[in-house]
Amino acid sequence: MIIDFHTHIYPCKIAAKAAKAIGDFYNAPMVYNGLVEELLKSGAKIGVDKYVVHSAASTPSQVEPVNNFIHSQVLEHSEFIGYGTMHPAYENFEAELNRIKEIGLRGVKFHCDFQKFQADCSEMDPIYEICSNLKLPVIFHAGDSRYDFSGPKRISNVLAKHPDLTVIAAHFGGYTEWDKACEYLVGKNVYFDTSSTLWKLPLEKANMMIKKHGYEKILFGSDFPMWDHADELSRFNMLDLNEQERKAVLGENAARLLGI
């Protein structure tokens, strides 16, 4: 079983523009535009069974449209498991988080760099508390040395304040900040995903982080549309994992987290 825990999809009319904006943000070319049919075609190359699909609302006004779009795609595609989004400036956050739960979305995505808030700011505590009470895991875009919004130390502070909140720190706990991820997050009660990491993180350091953190808390993720699934699996297969560990990271850990 392969579960891709980190994918992004966009409505057809804005997909190319959205993908370009993300590529410009990271100064990196995007392999795809984030269309649903592209995701399914790319994932089929390696036999992906399920995709966790999500997108972050850059403004409060985008929260409901994003959640509605993700929900609509989950209804259309049995392969999809949807995560909603929330913005720190969205006023009626409790009602929308409850709606996320009611319509069957399974968690909440935050991209602090896009949304311009520090992950551990006090204004987010009520949102995290509701997510915890509703059993809605949260996935953070984690790290990026260019910004101070979602670094490993800030995510560690979130874990300390909300010990019952299930947290996934994408990109091995902190994109380009893997030394800090080792310092503040490795070994703690937090999941990492492999997305947008294996092309840049030295193999020996990735293997060390998995060993110290525990393979049971690592999730396979492609970060589609930034990367192609075949390329990501090729990079993943270079990791020093035995067959049990490999199966766990590719799908079993995610299945357990998702309750499927």
PyMOL commands that set and color helices and strands:
alter all, ss='L'
color gray80, all
select helices_A, chain A and resi 12-26+36-44+60-76+93-102+112-115+122-133+152-161+178-184+203-213+215-217+229-236+243-258
alter helices_A, ss='H'
color red, helices_A
select strands_A, chain A and resi 3-7+50-53+80-82+84-85+108-110+138-140+167-169+191-193+218-219
alter strands_A, ss='S'
color yellow, strands_A
deselect
rebuild
show_as cartoon
